[in-house]
């Protein structure tokens, strides 16, 4: 039977349980999300330089459900507000850095507190301790080298020393120049934070290489580099006009040629005295590498190719012109020329102690061929003269050397003639003048050794492609006997100068003492300026002979002791084409090249006579309507008046230095019409038996606008820093690419020859 229960129903019991449960839960303490937030700052400590230093700081906020981030504040016991520093932002989200910038001055104390406070729960924060450091010494930069010269596309390693670069950030490299921008000013390879290799642009000019601090962009340093497009110094006195100019010199200036920034860089030893002018060729590939090359010829029959820039000296090749590879026969040597054993001349030793290569070679840059004449002798006293065509890249012969011997002759009855022929005499003829390369013909000229008869002046042309003598291209200055005179002579000396060449290919030179009869229809041209036509072999086109020629000849007052220089054409002047030259008498004759004046016994038919006052054994230089010549005495500057077509009477200026015999052949370097510098060698102590002594040659540099202003000379620097080797008579300096090359005879004992290289001091 059904019994009614007194207990509550199950639903009511369950409801009661829920109520009690909820009441129990409500009595447990509640934990909010905000109370679980944590804050951290990274880095926790930092040191920052005052006055521009900075540091990034990053907050890390956990359990920030709404990602509200932090608020940043600065404080310090010794600062407030901006004196503690500044911040890039007042707030930032977790993980988002802000930048602290240090104040201009260090607080006292120097600690600044950077606090990050949670925006969601301001009770939550973290801080970083910042030590503000005093500003370091300013960054300074020094570049090495400090100065220099390059050929186009040549490279130059540069390095930067950066002082006070706390984080070793280094530098960035750039280049600038007038009329260029970006890579047209040059490029950089092998770049690091402190070094690079500068590659010169393909255009000549003066460029700046700049190193800029990475840490402080306001700090930089720069150097100036001259970049030249000079095609080369390929012939005596720089060009066919023989005016001695190099107007493509961008590195050397009148302000940097001084004892502080210019001096001797290095020397290259050779096996004999260097009488010929050194020749310079840019960007020549030898053994797979590009070099600027300086070629030197010695009296010991040697040619040397040296790297023109490398320190210490780097020899690229050496050729012995009397070995079997260069046409020599067994037992050949250079020719003894001094003392009782002399085999040429009269034993006076004008050239001493030997004769090998005397005349300056000439270079064809297209075929990379150097032409040179050697002289040698064998044990049987057989004499040899040969014309060589040397491969500039190897020193090897390109062609079989051409013998220059008695097979070359001209009709005549002069001294030494046989059966109506005057033959070339390999023993007595001295190849003193520089060689000429014109219209694919190599011309060589000769005089004698010490006026030792019989001899004549000769000019002979050889085909540059084959070395064979050119038909009808043998000129003898005195082929026939004149009256009862037993000699002929008429040597072409010119103090080592080379015949000048005009635009028509005519050769101009001056002969020395000798017989003369051209004025009466003869063919002898002693003591004359001669113009030879090269149109068909060689033939006299015109000449000038001074009215006192007989006296000059009788008294050994050679007109041809100096050389002829072709002046710049004067199309607007009274005479368009001029040439000038002089000799022992000290007179410079300015001639009309188109109508030279020939001979008159009553007057000299010349444009002008300029009396130098001293004997001339030199080739004048001509630049910007100024003539420069150093006879035995001072170097003098004469100004040319283009309106009158003549030189102003008195010298415009003259050097304080007095040049001893044999005077000096000056050379000119300039950047176009600016920064003209006159370079001259005092070779007065030239060490042969006739010299007053034996000593160093002295290289001088003068301002071309006023040679009374000497810029520098090689005797000025302390401790003989710039001392050169012993002097060689008639030597000429070669100026190219920021350097000056001087041939010497070394010390005449342990060093028999030496090339001195002067230039801008790198540091």
C-alpha atoms as one frame of an Amber mdcrd trajectory, in Angstrom:
protein
   0.000   0.000   0.000   1.151   3.464  -0.553   2.823   5.226   2.409   3.222
   9.065   2.230   6.823  10.252   2.926   7.698  13.224   5.137  10.936  13.991
   3.133  11.221  16.793   0.569  11.072  15.963  -3.084  14.243  15.407  -5.126
  13.896  18.545  -7.153  13.752  20.690  -4.064  16.776  18.971  -2.638  18.816
  19.619  -5.813  17.777  23.255  -5.843  18.909  23.651  -2.294  22.280  22.112
  -3.133  22.844  24.591  -5.981  22.069  27.515  -3.701  24.447  26.315  -1.044
  27.179  25.723  -3.629  26.896  29.197  -5.070  26.930  30.691  -1.611  30.147
  28.818  -0.923  31.849  29.979  -4.080  30.933  33.548  -3.376  32.783  33.353
  -0.136  36.240  32.510  -1.989  38.514  35.678  -2.607  38.429  36.861  -6.284
  41.876  37.316  -8.402  41.647  39.969 -11.240  43.621  39.911 -14.583  45.175
  43.333 -13.847  46.684  42.031 -10.642  48.614  39.401 -12.616  50.446  41.973
 -14.934  54.272  41.998 -14.828  56.654  44.535 -16.396  60.320  44.235 -17.407
  62.695  46.585 -19.294  65.566  45.526 -21.539  68.386  46.344 -21.235  68.341
  46.853 -17.485  71.481  48.998 -17.551  73.179  51.103 -20.186  75.848  53.757
 -20.616  75.073  56.587 -23.012  77.268  59.464 -24.145  76.045  62.949 -23.313
  75.528  65.348 -26.172  74.023  63.057 -28.775  74.332  59.505 -27.511  71.254
  57.274 -27.643  70.029  53.831 -26.566  66.935  51.784 -27.368  64.889  50.242
 -24.510  62.158  47.603 -24.934  59.294  46.865 -22.486  58.014  43.346 -21.862
  54.501  43.351 -20.331  52.791  40.071 -19.450  49.099  39.414 -18.733  48.159
  42.807 -20.156  44.826  41.485 -21.588  44.115  44.720 -23.494  47.758  45.263
 -24.528  47.748  48.812 -23.243  51.539  48.782 -22.769  53.558  51.110 -20.561
  54.125  54.762 -19.853  57.772  55.911 -19.747  59.268  58.413 -17.350  62.748
  59.705 -16.530  64.066  60.698 -13.144  67.340  61.227 -11.382  68.794  62.652
  -8.229  70.804  65.181 -10.215  68.334  66.040 -12.965  64.755  66.697 -13.851
  62.816  67.057 -17.058  64.955  67.288 -20.176  68.158  67.581 -18.170  67.714
  63.838 -17.586  67.403  63.256 -21.319  64.536  62.827 -23.731  62.476  59.931
 -25.095  61.276  59.197 -28.578  57.805  58.265 -27.232  55.918  58.598 -23.911
  54.216  55.217 -24.276  54.777  52.005 -26.140  53.240  48.583 -26.434  54.941
  45.518 -25.109  57.868  44.612 -27.351  57.952  48.025 -29.041  61.214  49.870
 -28.253  61.629  53.541 -27.598  64.853  55.544 -27.867  66.466  57.392 -25.026
  68.561  60.437 -26.017  71.109  61.588 -23.480  71.099  65.231 -22.342  73.754
  67.692 -23.552  75.466  67.623 -20.173  76.164  64.899 -17.643  73.874  65.101
 -14.535  75.431  64.991 -11.090  75.159  62.227 -10.089  75.289  60.751 -13.559
  72.653  58.039 -13.079  69.242  58.446 -14.701  66.334  56.081 -14.025  64.076
  55.126 -16.897  60.779  53.718 -15.564  58.165  51.778 -17.511  54.766  51.746
 -15.724  51.878  49.547 -16.820  48.999  51.617 -18.116  46.521  48.867 -17.133
  47.873  48.615 -13.598  49.936  51.598 -12.465  51.126  49.632  -9.497  53.169
  47.523 -11.899  56.469  48.953 -13.226  60.093  48.248 -13.960  63.123  50.443
 -14.504  66.510  50.637 -16.182  69.564  52.418 -14.834  71.313  54.716 -17.326
  74.767  56.116 -16.733  75.297  59.302 -18.708  78.916  59.550 -19.835  80.878
  62.651 -20.681  81.209  63.434 -24.404  84.276  61.741 -25.938  86.983  63.652
 -27.780  85.849  64.564 -31.269  86.362  61.950 -33.958  89.302  62.715 -36.223
  90.241  61.015 -39.487  93.577  60.731 -41.233  93.895  59.303 -44.770  97.006
  57.611 -46.125  98.486  58.460 -48.545  97.916  62.192 -48.153  98.597  63.090
 -51.792  99.617  61.593 -55.110  99.174  61.267 -58.842  97.508  58.607 -60.982
  97.007  57.865 -64.630  93.450  57.405 -65.854  91.927  54.145 -64.526  94.997
  53.510 -62.333  94.257  52.268 -58.813  95.395  53.577 -55.438  94.951  51.757
 -52.099  93.815  54.195 -49.400  93.323  53.696 -45.678  91.787  55.743 -42.887
  92.882  56.002 -39.252  89.897  57.080 -37.129  90.621  58.458 -33.666  87.984
  58.428 -30.861  85.735  56.109 -32.841  84.391  54.401 -29.686  82.376  51.718
 -31.454  84.876  51.284 -34.338  82.230  52.229 -36.873  84.878  53.372 -39.354
  84.283  55.448 -42.462  82.485  55.521 -45.765  84.364  56.434 -48.958  83.395
  58.873 -51.697  85.036  60.965 -54.409  84.375  64.393 -55.836  85.811  66.719
 -58.425  85.070  69.651 -60.656  82.561  68.705 -63.344  81.922  65.182 -62.086
  79.499  63.403 -59.796  79.084  59.882 -58.490  81.119  57.234 -60.231  82.392
  59.694 -62.855  84.672  61.000 -60.083  86.128  57.523 -59.612  84.995  54.319
 -57.959  86.027  52.188 -54.987  86.722  48.471 -54.719  87.847  46.216 -51.850
  85.951  48.483 -49.477  86.150  47.979 -45.703  85.311  50.279 -42.817  88.874
  51.641 -42.827  90.298  50.981 -46.313  89.463  50.865 -50.008  91.044  50.886
 -53.443  90.315  54.018 -55.457  89.962  53.507 -59.212  90.700  56.724 -61.080
  88.112  57.874 -63.628  88.690  57.904 -67.364  88.875  61.709 -67.468  91.873
  63.731 -66.341  91.536  66.256 -63.547  92.018  66.889 -59.852  89.830  64.716
 -57.623  89.166  64.497 -53.891  88.967  61.183 -52.047  86.785  61.629 -48.950
  86.499  59.455 -45.846  83.413  60.264 -43.703  82.891  58.981 -40.155  79.998
  56.548 -39.788  79.544  57.496 -36.129  79.590  61.253 -36.776  78.669  62.373
 -40.267  80.010  65.847 -39.562  83.544  64.447 -39.377  85.483  63.722 -42.564
  88.887  64.022 -44.192  89.943  64.322 -47.818  93.027  64.108 -50.006  93.690
  65.561 -53.442  94.763  63.277 -56.296  95.842  64.448 -59.733  94.735  62.136
 -62.544  96.601  62.539 -65.826  95.790  61.547 -69.387  99.384  62.115 -70.496
 100.080  59.787 -73.422 103.727  59.467 -72.427 107.142  61.096 -72.469 108.207
  59.257 -75.596 111.032  61.356 -77.005 113.731  63.844 -76.036 112.417  67.021
 -74.365 108.883  65.623 -74.395 107.706  66.310 -77.952 108.792  66.838 -81.542
 108.854  70.604 -81.081 111.429  70.021 -78.320 109.761  72.761 -76.259 110.085
  70.699 -73.068 106.453  70.944 -71.963 104.182  68.487 -70.218 100.880  70.335
 -69.911  99.026  67.292 -68.533 100.488  67.412 -65.020  97.620  67.470 -62.506
  99.406  66.391 -59.332 102.362  68.783 -59.046 101.528  72.398 -58.219 103.436
  75.483 -57.189 101.967  75.064 -53.686 102.885  71.419 -53.046 106.415  71.343
 -54.477 108.246  72.185 -51.254 110.364  70.342 -48.714 107.327  69.419 -46.577
 105.377  67.620 -49.276 107.849  66.869 -52.100 111.088  64.914 -52.095 112.973
  61.794 -53.077 110.794  58.673 -53.126 113.147  55.890 -54.250 116.092  55.001
 -56.484 116.730  52.310 -59.083 120.274  51.043 -59.612 121.699  50.450 -63.071
 124.987  49.126 -64.454 126.254  52.373 -65.950 125.877  56.127 -66.228 122.546
  57.395 -67.593 123.191  60.047 -70.262 119.908  59.600 -72.153 116.674  61.155
 -70.911 114.444  58.580 -69.159 111.237  57.874 -71.095 107.821  57.270 -69.481
 104.915  55.141 -70.745 101.554  54.806 -68.944  99.395  51.722 -68.442 101.680
  49.241 -70.195 100.844  45.566 -69.724 103.913  43.513 -68.830 103.615  39.866
 -67.758  99.845  40.255 -67.418  99.900  43.293 -65.133  99.461  46.982 -65.916
 102.309  49.331 -65.020 103.366  52.875 -65.610 106.881  52.297 -66.910 110.079
  54.354 -66.919 112.726  53.194 -69.410 116.393  53.959 -68.794 119.395  53.508
 -71.111 122.979  53.249 -69.842 126.473  53.636 -71.243 127.023  49.990 -70.277
 124.783  48.877 -73.181 121.730  48.232 -71.003 118.065  49.078 -71.151 115.969
  48.849 -67.990 112.204  48.983 -67.662 111.226  49.937 -64.107 107.794  50.316
 -62.590 107.509  54.098 -62.515 105.646  54.153 -59.189 106.632  51.119 -57.110
 108.546  51.579 -53.873 111.036  49.974 -53.480 112.194  49.948 -57.077 110.691
  47.180 -59.213 112.564  46.036 -62.318 110.233  44.730 -65.026 112.905  43.697
 -67.513 116.548  44.314 -68.395 118.119  44.004 -71.838 121.824  43.798 -72.697
 122.110  45.185 -76.220 125.382  43.425 -76.984 124.373  39.902 -76.005 123.576
  37.374 -78.721 119.814  37.879 -78.323 120.253  41.534 -79.294 122.645  41.081
 -82.212 125.944  41.136 -80.337 128.912  38.996 -81.278 131.260  37.168 -78.883
 133.614  39.428 -76.966 131.776  42.708 -77.549 131.905  45.337 -74.803 131.023
  48.944 -74.359 133.730  51.267 -75.720 136.415  52.442 -73.261 136.494  56.231
 -73.529 138.846  57.665 -70.892 142.537  57.540 -70.063 145.252  55.594 -71.822
 142.868  52.781 -72.705 140.413  55.025 -74.526 139.451  53.711 -77.957 137.522
  56.806 -79.084 138.308  60.502 -79.039 141.672  61.788 -77.901 141.668  60.324
 -74.406 140.140  63.356 -72.711 137.233  61.329 -71.378 134.444  63.734 -72.335
 132.181  60.752 -71.787 133.664  58.578 -69.096 134.445  55.740 -68.484 132.629
  54.075 -71.381 130.400  54.665 -74.385 127.391  52.454 -75.014 124.010  54.168
 -75.338 124.333  57.951 -75.387 121.477  59.420 -77.438 117.958  59.390 -75.998
 115.823  56.604 -77.525 112.376  57.200 -79.010 109.144  55.244 -78.492 106.320
  54.349 -80.847 103.316  53.950 -78.487 101.158  52.307 -81.156 103.446  49.341
 -81.719 104.954  49.551 -78.217 108.417  49.684 -79.735 111.485  51.539 -78.461
 114.179  52.519 -80.967 117.736  52.970 -79.700 121.293  53.068 -81.063 124.093
  51.152 -79.313 127.841  51.414 -79.795 130.320  48.643 -78.947 133.708  47.177
 -79.759 135.285  43.719 -79.805 138.762  42.496 -78.936 139.877  43.054 -82.529
 138.990  46.734 -82.214 136.113  46.314 -84.591 133.443  48.921 -83.823 129.716
  48.374 -84.060 126.775  50.716 -84.114 123.305  49.193 -84.357 119.747  50.454
 -84.454 117.472  48.279 -82.299 113.684  47.954 -82.227 112.854  46.765 -78.713
 109.523  45.305 -77.619 108.549  47.477 -74.647 106.662  44.638 -73.003 109.584
  42.179 -72.928 112.878  43.891 -73.784 113.292  41.549 -76.751 114.197  42.578
 -80.281 111.231  42.943 -82.625 113.504  42.938 -85.674 117.063  42.007 -86.478
 119.161  45.002 -85.377 120.332  47.197 -88.244 124.076  47.678 -88.545 125.118
  51.298 -89.086 128.468  51.125 -90.810 130.559  52.082 -93.818 127.990  50.597
 -96.177 126.212  53.929 -95.703 127.989  56.662 -97.651 127.484  59.857 -99.628
 129.441  61.319-102.529 132.131  63.742-101.394 135.741  64.756-101.113 135.737
  65.736 -97.477 137.859  64.501 -94.620 138.159  60.718 -94.587 136.753  60.291
 -98.086 137.907  57.455-100.299 137.481  57.494-104.044 134.933  60.276-103.951
 132.805  58.719-101.224 132.452  59.652 -97.569 131.495  56.547 -95.636 129.993
  56.433 -92.173 132.713  55.783 -89.582 131.422  53.588 -86.752 134.419  54.420
 -84.580 134.655  58.194 -84.846 130.973  59.056 -85.083 129.215  59.644 -81.745
 125.457  59.192 -81.651 124.930  62.046 -79.179 121.570  63.619 -80.193 118.226
  62.131 -79.294 116.478  59.980 -81.873 113.483  61.141 -83.913 110.407  59.153
 -84.970 108.401  60.957 -87.634 106.108  59.597 -90.359 107.230  56.000 -89.760
 110.908  56.850 -90.125 113.508  56.765 -87.348 116.145  59.476 -87.727 119.468
  59.367 -85.896 122.164  62.065 -85.900 125.879  62.041 -85.121 128.869  64.201
 -84.273 132.294  63.056 -83.025 134.120  62.062 -79.891 136.112  65.104 -78.675
 136.522  66.675 -82.131 138.655  63.716 -83.159 139.087  63.885 -86.927 138.000
  62.739 -89.380 134.305  63.178 -88.672 131.169  64.798 -90.061 127.656  65.574
 -88.998 125.262  62.858 -90.135 121.492  62.417 -90.203 120.277  59.018 -91.398
 116.702  57.769 -91.773 115.611  54.165 -91.170 112.290  52.551 -91.939 110.585
  52.040 -88.556 108.891  48.859 -89.752 112.022  47.143 -91.104 115.007  49.173
 -89.802 116.375  49.306 -93.339 117.969  52.608 -94.387 115.511  54.789 -96.283
 116.502  55.571 -99.862 118.244  58.939-100.218 117.916  59.528 -96.463 121.598
  59.903 -95.563 122.593  63.537 -95.010 126.186  64.583 -94.385 126.653  68.144
 -93.159 130.185  68.584 -94.602 130.739  66.074 -97.417 133.266  68.058 -99.457
 136.622  69.663 -98.867 136.565  73.443 -98.633 139.697  75.252 -99.745 142.828
  73.964 -98.107 141.203  72.986 -94.815 142.187  69.478 -93.809 139.044  68.839
 -91.748 135.324  68.774 -92.421 133.531  68.388 -89.028 130.105  70.045 -88.700
 128.995  67.607 -86.020 125.444  67.560 -84.716 125.933  67.804 -80.923 123.243
  70.097 -79.494 124.110  69.081 -75.907 122.259  65.826 -76.460 119.223  67.578
 -77.933 117.242  66.015 -80.762 116.319  67.487 -84.136 112.975  69.300 -83.941
 110.143  68.475 -86.348 107.475  70.797 -87.723 103.977  69.960 -88.962 105.311
  69.267 -92.481 107.819  66.722 -91.196 110.836  68.977 -91.756 113.806  68.406
 -89.428 115.561  71.346 -87.741 118.981  71.080 -86.100 122.170  73.094 -85.529
 125.634  72.008 -86.592 128.906  72.709 -84.807 132.317  73.875 -85.961 133.035
  72.843 -89.502 133.509  73.858 -93.077 130.933  76.038 -94.795 130.345  76.835
 -98.465 126.575  76.657 -98.897 126.480  80.357 -99.707 128.517  79.706-102.862
 126.539  76.712-104.023 128.408  74.149-101.975 126.981  71.450 -99.700 128.812
  72.147 -96.429 126.827  73.561 -93.502 129.192  74.032 -90.554 127.813  76.275
 -87.748 124.344  76.446 -89.287 120.689  75.891 -88.496 119.530  73.458 -91.160
 116.022  72.581 -92.291 115.881  69.184 -93.931 112.923  68.174 -96.052 111.832
  64.571 -95.528 109.459  64.495 -98.487 111.774  62.265-100.518 114.676  61.022
 -98.468 116.590  63.932 -96.922 117.470  67.187 -98.636 118.321  70.699 -97.497
 115.262  72.939 -97.811 116.702  76.030 -96.109 119.364  77.141 -93.654 120.749
  80.013 -91.580 124.421  80.630 -90.932 125.742  83.513 -88.765 127.804  86.146
 -90.538 130.825  85.332 -88.330 130.809  81.632 -89.166 134.504  81.600 -90.054
 135.393  83.072 -86.673 133.111  80.630 -84.860 134.827  77.741 -86.626 138.350
  79.019 -86.046 137.820  79.644 -82.338 135.841  76.497 -81.421 132.770  78.642
 -80.701 130.283  76.069 -81.914 126.901  77.395 -82.946 125.653  73.836 -82.546
 126.545  73.391 -78.871 122.873  74.115 -78.197 119.733  72.867 -79.913 116.797
  74.316 -81.822 113.327  74.615 -80.287 110.284  75.145 -82.464 108.030  77.764
 -80.993 104.275  77.648 -80.892 102.880  78.909 -84.164 101.816  82.569 -84.177
  99.056  82.785 -86.821  98.165  86.363 -85.836 101.765  87.539 -85.514 104.091
  89.099 -88.079 105.835  85.733 -88.554 103.665  82.647 -88.198 106.369  79.985
 -87.923 109.376  80.521 -85.674 112.365  78.543 -84.440 115.046  79.578 -81.955
 118.431  78.247 -80.899 121.930  79.270 -79.917 125.423  78.109 -79.044 128.693
  78.905 -77.327 128.693  82.550 -78.401 125.595  83.098 -76.246 123.374  84.432
 -79.025 119.867  83.056 -79.437 118.731  83.496 -83.033 114.973  83.745 -83.634
 114.323  82.625 -87.192 111.441  82.512 -89.645 111.102  78.771 -90.295 109.720
  79.473 -93.781 112.536  81.863 -94.731 115.473  81.158 -92.521 117.862  83.823
 -93.798 120.729  81.768 -95.231 124.114  83.566 -95.067 125.146  87.172 -95.453
 128.607  88.495 -94.687 127.159  91.873 -93.679 124.116  91.067 -91.568 122.282
  88.199 -89.920 118.952  87.837 -91.685 117.025  86.847 -88.583 113.798  87.933
 -86.898 115.690  88.761 -83.696 118.961  88.170 -81.877 118.679  87.683 -78.119
 122.016  87.837 -76.342 121.948  85.504 -73.367 125.366  86.602 -72.180 126.546
  83.049 -71.552 127.450  80.015 -73.618 124.537  77.719 -74.431 124.772  73.920
 -74.322 121.043  73.397 -73.911 117.660  73.105 -75.554 115.394  76.020 -74.561
 111.884  75.426 -73.200 108.841  77.416 -74.311 105.533  77.713 -72.399 102.759
  80.310 -72.405 104.809  82.741 -74.501 107.812  82.452 -72.212 111.224  81.096
 -73.190 113.407  79.466 -70.547 117.078  78.717 -71.035 120.025  78.172 -68.702
 123.368  78.864 -70.297 126.489  78.740 -68.202 125.054  81.126 -65.614 121.542
  81.833 -64.416 118.303  80.342 -65.711 116.593  83.143 -67.617 112.984  83.770
 -68.598 112.218  85.842 -71.700 108.686  86.985 -72.539 107.448  86.729 -76.116
 105.328  89.592 -77.450 102.828  88.069 -79.870 102.036  91.492 -81.359 105.597
  92.327 -82.375 106.515  88.688 -82.907 109.668  89.149 -80.849 110.948  88.678
 -77.333 111.054  91.614 -74.983 114.665  92.726 -74.669 115.761  92.044 -71.105
 114.946  88.845 -69.227 111.641  89.010 -67.380 113.242  87.116 -64.495 116.225
  84.954 -63.689 117.154  82.426 -61.052 119.341  83.139 -58.072 121.149  79.885
 -58.840 124.058  80.156 -61.216 124.497  77.006 -63.281 128.021  75.805 -63.862
 129.107  74.315 -67.198 127.249  72.918 -69.081 124.224  74.927 -67.909 120.834
  73.182 -68.005 118.076  72.137 -70.379 114.886  73.073 -68.508 111.601  71.163
 -68.637 108.113  72.468 -67.895 105.209  70.797 -66.090 101.787  72.407 -65.903
  98.058  71.814 -65.813  97.356  73.570 -69.093  98.118  77.244 -68.514  98.244
  76.932 -64.704 100.675  75.639 -62.101 103.655  75.955 -64.404 106.885  74.670
 -62.864 110.353  74.869 -64.430 112.613  71.914 -63.634 116.370  72.101 -64.206
 119.444  70.086 -63.209 122.712  71.586 -62.022 125.142  69.015 -63.438 128.288
  71.086 -62.785 130.146  68.309 -60.928 129.828  65.715 -63.685 132.769  63.495
 -62.674 134.685  63.103 -65.942 138.368  64.104 -66.133 137.462  67.574 -67.425
 135.000  68.259 -64.582 135.967  70.589 -61.703 134.883  67.831 -59.347 132.537
  64.956 -58.748 129.300  65.390 -56.830 125.559  65.082 -56.737 123.372  66.555
 -59.398 120.923  69.080 -57.937 117.342  69.202 -59.177 115.726  72.651 -58.989
 112.064  73.679 -59.299 110.934  77.244 -60.060 107.639  79.031 -60.499 107.241
  79.286 -64.277 105.638  82.707 -63.944 108.760  84.034 -62.248 111.890  81.904
 -62.100 113.320  84.179 -59.433 110.949  82.266 -57.127 112.559  78.913 -56.409
 110.066  76.420 -55.010 112.415  73.596 -54.019 115.735  71.940 -54.729 117.195
  68.565 -53.852 119.858  70.006 -51.531 117.417  71.675 -49.115 115.971  68.842
 -47.021 117.670  67.876 -43.771 119.943  64.847 -43.463 120.464  64.624 -47.261
 116.959  63.187 -47.622 116.743  64.192 -51.279 120.383  63.746 -52.271 120.836
  62.494 -55.832 123.588  60.422 -57.394 126.602  61.922 -59.113 125.905  64.257
 -61.992 125.916  63.391 -65.690 126.686  66.106 -68.223 123.668  67.284 -70.276
 121.085  65.095 -68.495 117.437  66.192 -68.664 114.733  65.531 -66.027 111.543
  63.732 -67.022 108.324  64.927 -65.339 105.209  62.742 -65.453 102.282  61.784
 -63.223 103.407  63.650 -60.117 107.009  62.428 -60.302 110.372  63.632 -61.612
 112.920  61.110 -62.928 116.621  61.957 -63.012 119.443  59.882 -64.510 122.771
  59.864 -62.656 126.027  57.945 -62.491 125.351  56.597 -58.978 128.381  56.917
 -56.730 130.879  55.874 -59.442 132.107  52.950 -57.375 129.696  50.440 -55.875
 126.781  51.931 -57.838 127.696  52.771 -61.434 124.360  54.294 -62.392 121.162
  55.265 -60.637 117.736  56.591 -61.511 116.434  58.996 -58.863 112.675  59.313
 -58.466 111.219  62.424 -56.844 107.566  63.119 -56.151 104.856  64.029 -53.691
 105.630  62.516 -50.304 102.780  60.120 -49.480 102.643  61.020 -45.774
